[in-house]
Amino acid sequence: MQIGITGKPNVGKSTMFKAITLQDVAIANYPFTTIEPNKGYGYVRVEDVGPEFNVKSNPRYGFIKGKYRFVPIEILDIAGLVPGAHEGRGLGNKFLDDVRQADALIHVIDISGSTNEEGQYIGPGNYDPIKDVKWYEEEIDWWFYSVIKKNLEKNIRKIKNEHLELDKELAKLISGLNVKEEHVSKAFKELKINQDEYDIINDDKKLFELASKIRKISKPIVIAANRIDINIDIAKKNLERLKKEYPDKVIISTSGYAELILKELDKQGKIFYIPGESYFEIKGDLNDKEKKALEFIENYIFKEFGSTGVQNILDITVFDVLKYVAVFPGGVDSLADKEGRILPDCFLMPPGSTVIDFANKIHSDLAKNFVRAIDVRTRKFLGKDYILKHRDVIQIVANA
């Protein structure tokens, strides 16, 4: 799974990426700081199941902090888009191609209104960030449209002559966009497009609607209303306006700057901080600059917004928007692996995944030789078609 951090230049994307991954990236106050996409790992929070079994988990990947298990996901920091990117403006085509890899996008906007359409700094309150939501999504939609139209123009005659199902054939043609057949079929169904509606290639309006719908289904966008730390009053007013303008969108207020400070100080052992929480504990000596920064975070970010929002937006994107579930392999008789690690693994599974999908995720031989599964909590037997639930602990029984 890949989550893309994207948006126009100079809105704090690279700061947020570093706050998520603690990976060094170029951070500067000018457009196109990020030219090549930076890849790293962030983490989503899952309430650990270890305490339910009176054991202490020992993750193979990720870590335990407080009551949470932090499970790794891949994060992609994509360089800034500008209006006209689908026509090649800026480094548009390359940036859009990087977007192709993502399963979901976190669109970072400057909620303080400090940067104009081109990503140039103009000071707080001098630009309306609501504009960015509209043009940014249009850029992605136009890119999808151009790819779909180009591929259909090359193949529509063959599809029509052979009476092939249009949604299935289109899915094959645009699979390079990380689009699946179920995404295209769902778009056709929602727009009431028939399988033999081959003339859609001549209807640009309808084709654009289809492209936009496929994009929304295959690459959902969550909005990070970032830089709430620049000017609290302006940020709160713009955030209220943004939510009113787009009531159906997932919008989370964020401060990559505050999250980065908290994580860096936690890493140094100066504070104890659990990402996503609204508190920290001082553990070591702080200099005056660090004290002042923490006072600001506590008195303004935490009190006004509840948290920095950075961990929340990852959790919401994976579990609420993409609807993935976290599932733990375990055994009724033992929760340890061959090396003695307790509950070493936690897998993120797509919605609708079954026990057999889970077995295949662990190892293909388990799926091939599957006998049954057991719910470790209840000790009940589960069939191969059982739909996995969030925080299930499952034992797979297979023939040797």
C-alpha positions as CSV (number, residue, x, y, z in Angstrom):
1,M,0.0,0.0,0.0
2,Q,1.2,3.5,-0.9
3,I,-0.2,6.8,0.4
4,G,0.9,9.8,-1.6
5,I,1.6,13.2,0.0
6,T,0.8,15.7,-2.7
7,G,-0.4,19.2,-3.4
8,K,1.0,22.5,-4.8
9,P,4.6,23.6,-4.0
10,N,5.5,25.2,-0.7
11,V,2.5,24.1,1.5
12,G,4.6,22.0,4.0
13,K,4.5,18.7,2.2
14,S,8.1,17.9,2.8
15,T,7.9,18.9,6.5
16,M,4.9,16.6,6.9
17,F,6.7,13.8,5.1
18,K,9.6,14.2,7.4
19,A,7.3,14.3,10.4
20,I,5.6,11.1,9.3
21,T,8.8,9.2,8.4
22,L,11.6,11.1,10.3
23,Q,13.4,10.8,7.0
24,D,15.6,13.7,5.8
25,V,14.2,15.5,2.8
26,A,14.9,18.9,1.2
27,I,12.8,21.5,3.0
28,A,12.8,25.1,1.8
29,N,10.4,28.0,1.3
30,Y,10.3,27.9,-2.5
31,P,8.5,26.0,-5.2
32,F,9.7,22.6,-6.5
33,T,11.8,21.8,-3.4
34,T,11.0,18.1,-4.1
35,I,11.9,17.1,-7.7
36,E,12.2,13.3,-7.3
37,P,9.6,11.6,-5.1
38,N,10.8,10.7,-1.7
39,K,9.8,7.3,-0.4
40,G,9.7,6.3,3.2
41,Y,7.6,4.5,5.8
42,G,5.0,6.0,8.1
43,Y,2.8,4.1,10.6
44,V,-0.9,3.6,11.3
45,R,-2.1,3.0,14.8
46,V,-3.9,-0.2,15.8
47,E,-4.8,-0.9,19.4
48,D,-2.6,-3.8,20.3
49,V,-4.2,-7.1,21.0
50,G,-1.4,-8.3,23.3
51,P,-3.0,-7.1,26.6
52,E,-6.2,-9.1,25.8
53,F,-4.0,-12.2,26.1
54,N,-1.9,-10.9,29.0
55,V,1.2,-10.9,26.8
56,K,3.7,-8.2,25.5
57,S,3.8,-8.1,21.7
58,N,7.1,-8.1,20.0
59,P,6.5,-6.8,16.4
60,R,8.8,-7.9,13.6
61,Y,8.0,-4.6,11.8
62,G,6.8,-1.4,13.5
63,F,6.7,-0.8,17.2
64,I,4.6,-0.7,20.3
65,K,4.0,2.6,22.1
66,G,1.4,3.0,24.9
67,K,-1.6,0.9,24.0
68,Y,-0.9,1.1,20.3
69,R,0.9,-1.0,17.7
70,F,2.3,1.1,14.9
71,V,2.1,-0.8,11.6
72,P,4.2,0.4,8.7
73,I,2.8,1.7,5.4
74,E,4.7,3.2,2.5
75,I,4.6,7.0,2.1
76,L,5.4,8.8,-1.2
77,D,6.3,12.5,-1.1
78,I,5.3,13.8,-4.5
79,A,6.6,17.0,-5.8
80,G,4.2,20.0,-6.1
81,L,1.6,20.3,-8.7
82,V,0.6,23.6,-10.3
83,P,-2.5,24.5,-12.4
84,G,-2.0,23.2,-15.9
85,A,0.1,20.3,-14.8
86,H,-1.8,17.8,-17.0
87,E,-0.7,20.0,-20.0
88,G,2.9,19.8,-18.9
89,R,3.3,23.0,-16.8
90,G,5.9,22.9,-14.1
91,L,7.1,19.3,-14.0
92,G,3.5,18.2,-14.5
93,N,3.5,15.0,-16.5
94,K,6.3,13.5,-14.3
95,F,4.5,14.5,-11.1
96,L,1.2,13.0,-12.3
97,D,3.0,9.8,-13.2
98,D,4.3,9.6,-9.6
99,V,0.7,10.0,-8.4
100,R,-0.1,6.8,-10.4
101,Q,1.5,4.6,-7.8
102,A,-0.6,5.7,-4.9
103,D,-3.7,3.9,-3.5
104,A,-4.9,7.1,-1.8
105,L,-3.7,10.7,-1.8
106,I,-3.4,13.2,1.1
107,H,-3.8,16.6,-0.5
108,V,-1.8,19.1,1.6
109,I,-3.1,22.7,1.4
110,D,-1.9,25.8,3.2
111,I,-5.0,26.6,5.3
112,S,-3.4,29.8,6.5
113,G,-3.6,31.2,2.9
114,S,0.1,32.1,2.8
115,T,0.9,30.7,-0.6
116,N,-0.6,31.7,-4.0
117,E,-1.7,29.4,-6.8
118,E,1.9,28.9,-8.0
119,G,3.2,28.1,-4.5
120,Q,4.8,31.4,-3.9
121,Y,4.8,32.8,-0.3
122,I,2.6,35.9,0.0
123,G,1.8,36.0,3.7
124,P,-1.1,34.7,5.8
125,G,-4.6,35.4,4.7
126,N,-3.7,36.6,1.2
127,Y,-4.9,33.6,-0.7
128,D,-8.1,31.5,-0.5
129,P,-7.1,27.8,0.0
130,I,-10.5,26.6,-1.1
131,K,-9.4,27.3,-4.7
132,D,-6.6,24.7,-4.4
133,V,-9.1,21.9,-3.7
134,K,-11.0,22.6,-7.0
135,W,-8.1,23.0,-9.4
136,Y,-6.0,20.2,-7.9
137,E,-8.7,17.6,-8.3
138,E,-9.4,18.9,-11.8
139,E,-5.8,18.4,-12.7
140,I,-5.9,14.7,-11.6
141,D,-9.2,14.2,-13.3
142,W,-8.0,15.7,-16.6
143,W,-4.9,13.4,-16.4
144,F,-7.2,10.4,-16.0
145,Y,-9.4,11.6,-18.8
146,S,-6.4,11.9,-21.2
147,V,-5.1,8.5,-20.4
148,I,-8.6,6.9,-20.8
149,K,-9.4,8.7,-24.1
150,K,-6.0,7.9,-25.6
151,N,-6.3,4.2,-24.8
152,L,-9.9,3.9,-25.9
153,E,-9.2,5.6,-29.2
154,K,-6.6,3.0,-30.0
155,N,-8.7,0.0,-28.9
156,I,-12.4,0.9,-29.2
157,R,-12.9,-0.6,-32.7
158,K,-11.6,-4.0,-31.6
159,I,-13.7,-3.9,-28.4
160,K,-16.8,-3.0,-30.4
161,N,-16.2,-5.5,-33.2
162,E,-15.7,-8.3,-30.7
163,H,-18.6,-7.2,-28.5
164,L,-16.4,-7.2,-25.4
165,E,-17.5,-5.8,-22.1
166,L,-16.4,-2.2,-22.0
167,D,-15.7,-1.9,-18.3
168,K,-13.5,-5.0,-18.2
169,E,-11.5,-3.9,-21.3
170,L,-11.0,-0.4,-20.0
171,A,-9.8,-1.7,-16.7
172,K,-7.1,-3.7,-18.6
173,L,-6.1,-0.7,-20.6
174,I,-5.6,1.6,-17.6
175,S,-4.2,-0.9,-15.1
176,G,-1.0,1.1,-15.2
177,L,-2.8,3.8,-13.2
178,N,-3.1,1.2,-10.4
179,V,-6.8,1.0,-11.2
180,K,-8.6,-2.4,-10.7
181,E,-11.5,-3.9,-12.5
182,E,-13.8,-3.4,-9.5
183,H,-13.0,0.3,-9.6
184,V,-14.1,0.7,-13.2
185,S,-17.2,-1.6,-12.8
186,K,-18.3,0.5,-9.8
187,A,-17.9,3.7,-11.8
188,F,-20.0,2.3,-14.7
189,K,-22.7,1.2,-12.3
190,E,-22.9,4.5,-10.5
191,L,-23.0,6.5,-13.8
192,K,-25.4,4.0,-15.4
193,I,-23.2,3.4,-18.3
194,N,-23.9,0.2,-20.3
195,Q,-21.3,-2.4,-21.2
196,D,-21.9,-1.9,-24.9
197,E,-21.9,1.9,-24.8
198,Y,-19.0,2.1,-27.2
199,D,-20.0,5.5,-28.5
200,I,-18.9,7.1,-25.2
201,I,-15.6,7.7,-27.0
202,N,-17.4,10.5,-28.9
203,D,-19.0,12.1,-25.8
204,D,-16.2,14.1,-24.1
205,K,-18.5,15.3,-21.3
206,K,-19.6,11.8,-20.4
207,L,-16.1,10.4,-20.8
208,F,-14.7,13.1,-18.4
209,E,-17.4,12.2,-15.9
210,L,-16.4,8.6,-16.1
211,A,-12.7,9.5,-15.7
212,S,-13.5,11.6,-12.7
213,K,-15.6,8.9,-11.1
214,I,-12.9,6.2,-11.7
215,R,-10.3,8.5,-10.1
216,K,-12.5,9.2,-7.0
217,I,-13.0,5.5,-6.5
218,S,-9.5,4.3,-7.2
219,K,-7.5,7.2,-5.7
220,P,-9.6,8.8,-3.0
221,I,-8.3,12.2,-1.7
222,V,-8.1,13.2,1.9
223,I,-7.4,16.9,2.5
224,A,-4.8,18.0,5.0
225,A,-5.6,21.5,6.1
226,N,-2.0,22.2,7.0
227,R,-0.1,25.0,8.6
228,I,-2.6,25.6,11.3
229,D,0.4,26.8,13.3
230,I,1.0,29.9,11.0
231,N,-2.0,31.9,12.2
232,I,-4.5,30.1,14.4
233,D,-7.4,32.6,13.8
234,I,-7.1,32.6,10.0
235,A,-6.6,28.8,10.0
236,K,-9.8,28.2,12.0
237,K,-11.9,30.6,9.8
238,N,-10.6,29.0,6.6
239,L,-11.1,25.5,8.0
240,E,-14.7,26.3,8.8
241,R,-15.3,27.7,5.3
242,L,-13.6,24.8,3.7
243,K,-15.8,22.2,5.5
244,K,-18.9,24.2,4.6
245,E,-17.9,24.4,0.9
246,Y,-17.0,20.7,0.8
247,P,-19.2,18.9,3.4
248,D,-18.7,15.5,1.8
249,K,-14.9,15.6,1.8
250,V,-12.6,14.2,4.5
251,I,-10.8,17.3,5.8
252,I,-8.3,17.1,8.7
253,S,-6.5,20.1,10.3
254,T,-2.7,19.4,10.5
255,S,0.6,20.9,11.6
256,G,3.5,19.0,10.1
257,Y,5.7,21.5,11.9
258,A,4.4,20.7,15.4
259,E,4.5,16.9,14.7
260,L,8.1,17.1,13.6
261,I,9.1,19.0,16.7
262,L,7.4,16.4,19.0
263,K,8.8,13.4,17.2
264,E,12.3,14.8,17.1
265,L,12.3,15.6,20.8
266,D,10.8,12.2,21.6
267,K,13.5,10.5,19.5
268,Q,16.1,12.5,21.6
269,G,14.5,11.3,24.8
270,K,13.7,14.8,25.9
271,I,9.9,14.1,25.9
272,F,7.6,11.1,25.7
273,Y,5.1,11.5,22.9
274,I,2.6,9.0,21.4
275,P,1.8,10.1,17.8
276,G,-1.9,11.1,17.6
277,E,-2.3,12.0,21.3
278,S,-2.9,15.5,22.7
279,Y,-0.2,15.4,25.4
280,F,3.5,14.8,26.0
281,E,5.6,14.3,29.1
282,I,8.9,16.1,29.6
283,K,11.7,13.6,30.3
284,G,14.9,15.6,29.8
285,D,16.5,19.0,29.7
286,L,15.1,21.4,27.2
287,N,16.7,24.6,25.8
288,D,14.7,27.8,25.7
289,K,13.7,27.4,22.0
290,E,12.4,23.9,22.7
291,K,10.4,25.0,25.7
292,K,8.8,27.9,23.8
293,A,7.9,25.5,20.9
294,L,6.3,23.0,23.3
295,E,4.4,25.7,25.1
296,F,3.0,26.9,21.7
297,I,2.0,23.3,20.7
298,E,0.3,22.6,24.1
299,N,-1.5,26.0,24.4
300,Y,-2.6,26.4,20.7
301,I,-2.3,23.3,18.6
302,F,-3.5,20.8,21.3
303,K,-6.1,23.1,22.9
304,E,-7.5,24.5,19.7
305,F,-7.3,21.4,17.4
306,G,-7.0,18.4,19.7
307,S,-3.8,17.1,18.1
308,T,-1.3,17.9,15.3
309,G,-3.6,15.8,13.0
310,V,-0.7,14.1,11.3
311,Q,-1.2,10.7,12.8
312,N,-5.0,11.1,12.6
313,I,-4.9,11.7,8.8
314,L,-2.9,8.5,8.2
315,D,-5.2,6.4,10.4
316,I,-8.4,7.9,8.8
317,T,-7.0,7.4,5.2
318,V,-6.2,3.8,5.8
319,F,-9.0,2.6,8.0
320,D,-11.9,4.9,7.3
321,V,-11.4,5.9,3.6
322,L,-9.7,2.8,2.2
323,K,-11.4,0.7,4.8
324,Y,-8.5,-1.6,5.4
325,V,-8.5,-3.9,8.5
326,A,-5.6,-5.0,10.6
327,V,-5.4,-8.7,11.3
328,F,-3.0,-10.6,13.5
329,P,-1.8,-14.2,12.9
330,G,-1.8,-16.2,16.1
331,G,-2.3,-19.6,17.6
332,V,-4.8,-21.0,20.1
333,D,-2.0,-22.8,21.9
334,S,0.8,-20.2,21.3
335,L,1.0,-16.6,20.1
336,A,4.8,-16.9,19.5
337,D,6.6,-17.7,16.2
338,K,9.5,-20.1,15.8
339,E,12.0,-17.4,17.1
340,G,9.9,-16.8,20.2
341,R,8.5,-13.4,19.2
342,I,5.0,-12.8,20.6
343,L,2.4,-11.7,18.0
344,P,5.2,-10.7,15.6
345,D,3.0,-9.7,12.7
346,C,0.0,-7.5,11.9
347,F,-1.2,-7.4,8.3
348,L,-3.3,-4.7,6.7
349,M,-6.0,-6.3,4.5
350,P,-8.3,-4.7,2.0
351,P,-12.0,-4.5,2.7
352,G,-13.9,-7.7,2.0
353,S,-10.8,-9.9,2.5
354,T,-11.5,-13.5,3.5
355,V,-9.6,-16.0,5.6
356,I,-8.2,-17.5,2.4
357,D,-6.9,-14.1,1.4
358,F,-5.2,-13.8,4.8
359,A,-3.7,-17.3,4.4
360,N,-2.3,-16.3,1.0
361,K,-0.9,-13.1,2.5
362,I,1.0,-15.0,5.1
363,H,2.2,-17.7,2.6
364,S,0.8,-19.1,-0.6
365,D,1.3,-22.7,0.7
366,L,-1.1,-22.0,3.6
367,A,-3.8,-21.0,1.1
368,K,-3.1,-23.9,-1.2
369,N,-3.2,-26.4,1.7
370,F,-5.9,-24.6,3.7
371,V,-8.0,-26.8,6.0
372,R,-9.7,-24.3,8.3
373,A,-9.2,-21.1,10.4
374,I,-9.7,-20.5,14.1
375,D,-10.7,-17.3,15.8
376,V,-8.1,-17.3,18.6
377,R,-10.3,-15.2,20.9
378,T,-13.4,-17.4,20.8
379,R,-11.7,-20.6,19.5
380,K,-14.4,-21.0,17.0
381,F,-13.7,-22.6,13.6
382,L,-14.0,-20.3,10.6
383,G,-14.6,-21.2,6.9
384,K,-12.4,-20.0,4.1
385,D,-15.1,-17.4,3.1
386,Y,-15.2,-15.7,6.5
387,I,-14.8,-11.9,6.1
388,L,-12.0,-10.5,8.2
389,K,-12.8,-7.9,10.8
390,H,-10.5,-5.2,12.3
391,R,-8.2,-6.6,15.0
392,D,-9.1,-10.2,14.4
393,V,-6.6,-12.7,15.7
394,I,-6.6,-15.7,13.3
395,Q,-4.9,-19.1,13.3
396,I,-4.6,-20.8,9.9
397,V,-4.6,-24.6,9.9
398,A,-3.2,-26.3,6.8
399,N,-2.1,-29.7,5.6
400,A,1.7,-30.3,5.7
